[in-house]
Amino acid sequence: MNAKYEIIIFWSEEDASYIADVPELPGCKADGATSYEALQNAEAVIDEWIETANDIGRYIPSPRGRLAFA
């Protein structure tokens, strides 16, 4: 992964797993049994999100780093 997007990880009681949300990439989320697994999955999903966006000509925002809100 060459881009560094902020990833927010939280426990979801409803899903009974950790959720990794990438707020700068709409719809880009992953889950995992542990926070580390959710992070690894999110890094893979970010690459897939960017690849798909390139394929369909969708705008890819530049990483802004740490967001002021979360």
OpenMM code with the backbone's topology and positions (N, CA, C; nanometers):
from openmm import Vec3, app, unit

residues = "MET ASN ALA LYS TYR GLU ILE ILE ILE PHE TRP SER GLU GLU ASP ALA SER TYR ILE ALA ASP VAL PRO GLU LEU PRO GLY CYS LYS ALA ASP GLY ALA THR SER TYR GLU ALA LEU GLN ASN ALA GLU ALA VAL ILE ASP GLU TRP ILE GLU THR ALA ASN ASP ILE GLY ARG TYR ILE PRO SER PRO ARG GLY ARG LEU ALA PHE ALA".split()
positions = [
    Vec3(0.0851, -0.1182, 0.0000),
    Vec3(0.0000, 0.0000, 0.0000),
    Vec3(0.0886, 0.1231, 0.0000),
    Vec3(0.0744, 0.2096, -0.0994),
    Vec3(0.1560, 0.3291, -0.1034),
    Vec3(0.0880, 0.4504, -0.0413),
    Vec3(-0.0421, 0.4529, -0.0298),
    Vec3(-0.1134, 0.5663, 0.0276),
    Vec3(-0.1413, 0.5410, 0.1754),
    Vec3(-0.1362, 0.6463, 0.2543),
    Vec3(-0.1571, 0.6347, 0.3987),
    Vec3(-0.2868, 0.7055, 0.4388),
    Vec3(-0.3923, 0.6310, 0.4430),
    Vec3(-0.5215, 0.6835, 0.4843),
    Vec3(-0.5453, 0.6523, 0.6314),
    Vec3(-0.6168, 0.7412, 0.6990),
    Vec3(-0.6516, 0.7164, 0.8382),
    Vec3(-0.7478, 0.5979, 0.8455),
    Vec3(-0.7239, 0.5108, 0.9431),
    Vec3(-0.8096, 0.3951, 0.9661),
    Vec3(-0.8582, 0.4017, 1.1096),
    Vec3(-0.9877, 0.3995, 1.1281),
    Vec3(-1.0475, 0.4034, 1.2613),
    Vec3(-1.0987, 0.2641, 1.2936),
    Vec3(-1.0519, 0.2088, 1.4040),
    Vec3(-1.0898, 0.0727, 1.4433),
    Vec3(-1.1754, 0.0788, 1.5690),
    Vec3(-1.2871, 0.0072, 1.5662),
    Vec3(-1.3746, 0.0033, 1.6833),
    Vec3(-1.4412, -0.1338, 1.6920),
    Vec3(-1.4863, -0.1679, 1.8104),
    Vec3(-1.5569, -0.2931, 1.8338),
    Vec3(-1.7041, -0.2738, 1.8007),
    Vec3(-1.7607, -0.3648, 1.7251),
    Vec3(-1.9030, -0.3620, 1.6931),
    Vec3(-1.9713, -0.4782, 1.7639),
    Vec3(-2.0526, -0.4451, 1.8605),
    Vec3(-2.1280, -0.5472, 1.9329),
    Vec3(-2.2231, -0.6184, 1.8367),
    Vec3(-2.2839, -0.5410, 1.7480),
    Vec3(-2.3805, -0.5962, 1.6523),
    Vec3(-2.3162, -0.7015, 1.5609),
    Vec3(-2.1940, -0.6732, 1.5168),
    Vec3(-2.1251, -0.7653, 1.4269),
    Vec3(-2.0357, -0.8644, 1.5009),
    Vec3(-2.0178, -0.8425, 1.6291),
    Vec3(-1.9299, -0.9255, 1.7125),
    Vec3(-1.7897, -0.9356, 1.6522),
    Vec3(-1.7400, -0.8215, 1.6043),
    Vec3(-1.6049, -0.8159, 1.5473),
    Vec3(-1.5551, -0.6721, 1.5505),
    Vec3(-1.4267, -0.6579, 1.5239),
    Vec3(-1.3683, -0.5253, 1.5110),
    Vec3(-1.3951, -0.4749, 1.3703),
    Vec3(-1.4256, -0.3468, 1.3599),
    Vec3(-1.4518, -0.2826, 1.2313),
    Vec3(-1.3415, -0.1803, 1.2083),
    Vec3(-1.2859, -0.1804, 1.0887),
    Vec3(-1.1865, -0.0816, 1.0478),
    Vec3(-1.2490, 0.0040, 0.9383),
    Vec3(-1.2688, 0.1312, 0.9700),
    Vec3(-1.3340, 0.2247, 0.8782),
    Vec3(-1.2286, 0.3200, 0.8214),
    Vec3(-1.2377, 0.3442, 0.6899),
    Vec3(-1.1471, 0.4381, 0.6225),
    Vec3(-1.2331, 0.5554, 0.5761),
    Vec3(-1.2490, 0.6570, 0.6615),
    Vec3(-1.3465, 0.7637, 0.6335),
    Vec3(-1.3226, 0.8413, 0.5041),
    Vec3(-1.1989, 0.8511, 0.4591),
    Vec3(-1.1703, 0.9289, 0.3384),
    Vec3(-1.2094, 0.8568, 0.2098),
    Vec3(-1.2331, 0.7255, 0.2187),
    Vec3(-1.2716, 0.6470, 0.1015),
    Vec3(-1.4122, 0.5926, 0.1251),
    Vec3(-1.5132, 0.6540, 0.0664),
    Vec3(-1.6519, 0.6159, 0.0932),
    Vec3(-1.6778, 0.4660, 0.0760),
    Vec3(-1.7352, 0.4066, 0.1794),
    Vec3(-1.7708, 0.2655, 0.1751),
    Vec3(-1.6553, 0.1713, 0.2011),
    Vec3(-1.5380, 0.2237, 0.2286),
    Vec3(-1.4191, 0.1402, 0.2489),
    Vec3(-1.4114, 0.0998, 0.3958),
    Vec3(-1.4460, -0.0255, 0.4225),
    Vec3(-1.4460, -0.0797, 0.5584),
    Vec3(-1.4027, -0.2255, 0.5530),
    Vec3(-1.3545, -0.2734, 0.6674),
    Vec3(-1.3176, -0.4141, 0.6796),
    Vec3(-1.3464, -0.4563, 0.8224),
    Vec3(-1.3438, -0.5865, 0.8456),
    Vec3(-1.3649, -0.6354, 0.9817),
    Vec3(-1.2629, -0.7431, 1.0135),
    Vec3(-1.2624, -0.7849, 1.1389),
    Vec3(-1.1713, -0.8903, 1.1807),
    Vec3(-1.2022, -0.9345, 1.3224),
    Vec3(-1.1544, -1.0522, 1.3576),
    Vec3(-1.1760, -1.1067, 1.4916),
    Vec3(-1.0939, -1.0314, 1.5958),
    Vec3(-0.9814, -0.9713, 1.5526),
    Vec3(-0.8985, -0.8897, 1.6402),
    Vec3(-0.8798, -0.7536, 1.5739),
    Vec3(-0.8345, -0.6557, 1.6516),
    Vec3(-0.8108, -0.5242, 1.5933),
    Vec3(-0.6983, -0.5316, 1.4892),
    Vec3(-0.5992, -0.6151, 1.5152),
    Vec3(-0.4888, -0.6315, 1.4198),
    Vec3(-0.5376, -0.6927, 1.2882),
    Vec3(-0.6234, -0.7923, 1.2986),
    Vec3(-0.6787, -0.8551, 1.1774),
    Vec3(-0.7631, -0.7550, 1.0998),
    Vec3(-0.8421, -0.6741, 1.1703),
    Vec3(-0.9227, -0.5718, 1.1033),
    Vec3(-0.8328, -0.4721, 1.0309),
    Vec3(-0.7207, -0.4339, 1.0938),
    Vec3(-0.6260, -0.3419, 1.0313),
    Vec3(-0.5647, -0.4034, 0.9060),
    Vec3(-0.5209, -0.5276, 0.9142),
    Vec3(-0.4636, -0.5955, 0.7969),
    Vec3(-0.5659, -0.6030, 0.6835),
    Vec3(-0.6889, -0.6375, 0.7180),
    Vec3(-0.7937, -0.6463, 0.6164),
    Vec3(-0.8220, -0.5100, 0.5553),
    Vec3(-0.8204, -0.4055, 0.6370),
    Vec3(-0.8449, -0.2705, 0.5859),
    Vec3(-0.7361, -0.2295, 0.4877),
    Vec3(-0.6119, -0.2625, 0.5173),
    Vec3(-0.5033, -0.2273, 0.4257),
    Vec3(-0.5216, -0.2951, 0.2901),
    Vec3(-0.5674, -0.4180, 0.2898),
    Vec3(-0.5945, -0.4882, 0.1638),
    Vec3(-0.7134, -0.4248, 0.0913),
    Vec3(-0.8166, -0.3890, 0.1663),
    Vec3(-0.9372, -0.3305, 0.1065),
    Vec3(-0.9069, -0.1920, 0.0489),
    Vec3(-0.8185, -0.1160, 0.1134),
    Vec3(-0.7795, 0.0146, 0.0586),
    Vec3(-0.7180, -0.0041, -0.0798),
    Vec3(-0.6279, -0.0990, -0.0929),
    Vec3(-0.5665, -0.1259, -0.2235),
    Vec3(-0.6719, -0.1640, -0.3265),
    Vec3(-0.7666, -0.2484, -0.2879),
    Vec3(-0.8740, -0.2900, -0.3796),
    Vec3(-0.9644, -0.1726, -0.4151),
    Vec3(-0.9946, -0.0876, -0.3171),
    Vec3(-1.0801, 0.0295, -0.3404),
    Vec3(-1.0134, 0.1201, -0.4440),
    Vec3(-0.8839, 0.1465, -0.4263),
    Vec3(-0.8102, 0.2342, -0.5182),
    Vec3(-0.8018, 0.1717, -0.6570),
    Vec3(-0.7758, 0.0431, -0.6636),
    Vec3(-0.7683, -0.0256, -0.7927),
    Vec3(-0.9027, -0.0172, -0.8662),
    Vec3(-1.0106, -0.0421, -0.7958),
    Vec3(-1.1439, -0.0339, -0.8565),
    Vec3(-1.1750, 0.1081, -0.9003),
    Vec3(-1.1427, 0.2055, -0.8152),
    Vec3(-1.1664, 0.3456, -0.8503),
    Vec3(-1.0895, 0.3831, -0.9775),
    Vec3(-0.9664, 0.3375, -0.9886),
    Vec3(-0.8882, 0.3630, -1.1111),
    Vec3(-0.9553, 0.3001, -1.2326),
    Vec3(-1.0033, 0.1773, -1.2173),
    Vec3(-1.0655, 0.1053, -1.3285),
    Vec3(-1.1911, 0.1751, -1.3806),
    Vec3(-1.2680, 0.2346, -1.2903),
    Vec3(-1.3949, 0.2964, -1.3325),
    Vec3(-1.3859, 0.4483, -1.3450),
    Vec3(-1.2666, 0.5033, -1.3250),
    Vec3(-1.2477, 0.6471, -1.3410),
    Vec3(-1.3012, 0.7300, -1.2262),
    Vec3(-1.3111, 0.6713, -1.1101),
    Vec3(-1.3625, 0.7427, -0.9928),
    Vec3(-1.2515, 0.8248, -0.9283),
    Vec3(-1.2888, 0.9397, -0.8729),
    Vec3(-1.1943, 1.0271, -0.8039),
    Vec3(-1.1358, 0.9556, -0.6821),
    Vec3(-1.0045, 0.9661, -0.6651),
    Vec3(-0.9358, 0.9064, -0.5506),
    Vec3(-0.8762, 1.0207, -0.4685),
    Vec3(-0.9313, 1.0445, -0.3498),
    Vec3(-0.8787, 1.1550, -0.2689),
    Vec3(-0.7379, 1.1252, -0.2179),
    Vec3(-0.6588, 1.2291, -0.2050),
    Vec3(-0.5260, 1.2147, -0.1454),
    Vec3(-0.5434, 1.1976, 0.0044),
    Vec3(-0.4585, 1.1180, 0.0666),
    Vec3(-0.4682, 1.1016, 0.2118),
    Vec3(-0.4413, 1.2340, 0.2820),
    Vec3(-0.5262, 1.2662, 0.3784),
    Vec3(-0.5084, 1.3897, 0.4547),
    Vec3(-0.4413, 1.3628, 0.5882),
    Vec3(-0.4235, 1.2381, 0.6201),
    Vec3(-0.3659, 1.2062, 0.7503),
    Vec3(-0.4718, 1.2100, 0.8589),
    Vec3(-0.4319, 1.2452, 0.9761),
    Vec3(-0.5239, 1.2436, 1.0902),
    Vec3(-0.6362, 1.3452, 1.0706),
    Vec3(-0.7594, 1.2976, 1.0844),
    Vec3(-0.8747, 1.3840, 1.0681),
    Vec3(-0.9038, 1.4589, 1.1967),
    Vec3(-0.9652, 1.5741, 1.1844),
    Vec3(-0.9993, 1.6543, 1.3013),
    Vec3(-1.1229, 1.6002, 1.3718),
    Vec3(-1.1968, 1.5125, 1.3044),
    Vec3(-1.3176, 1.4556, 1.3617),
    Vec3(-1.3150, 1.3057, 1.3423),
    Vec3(-1.3832, 1.2369, 1.4280),
    Vec3(-1.3916, 1.0917, 1.4109),
    Vec3(-1.5052, 1.0387, 1.4955),
] * unit.nanometer
topology = app.Topology()
chain = topology.addChain("A")
for resn in residues:
    res = topology.addResidue(resn, chain)
    for name in ("N", "CA", "C"):
        topology.addAtom(name, app.Element.getBySymbol(name[0]), res)
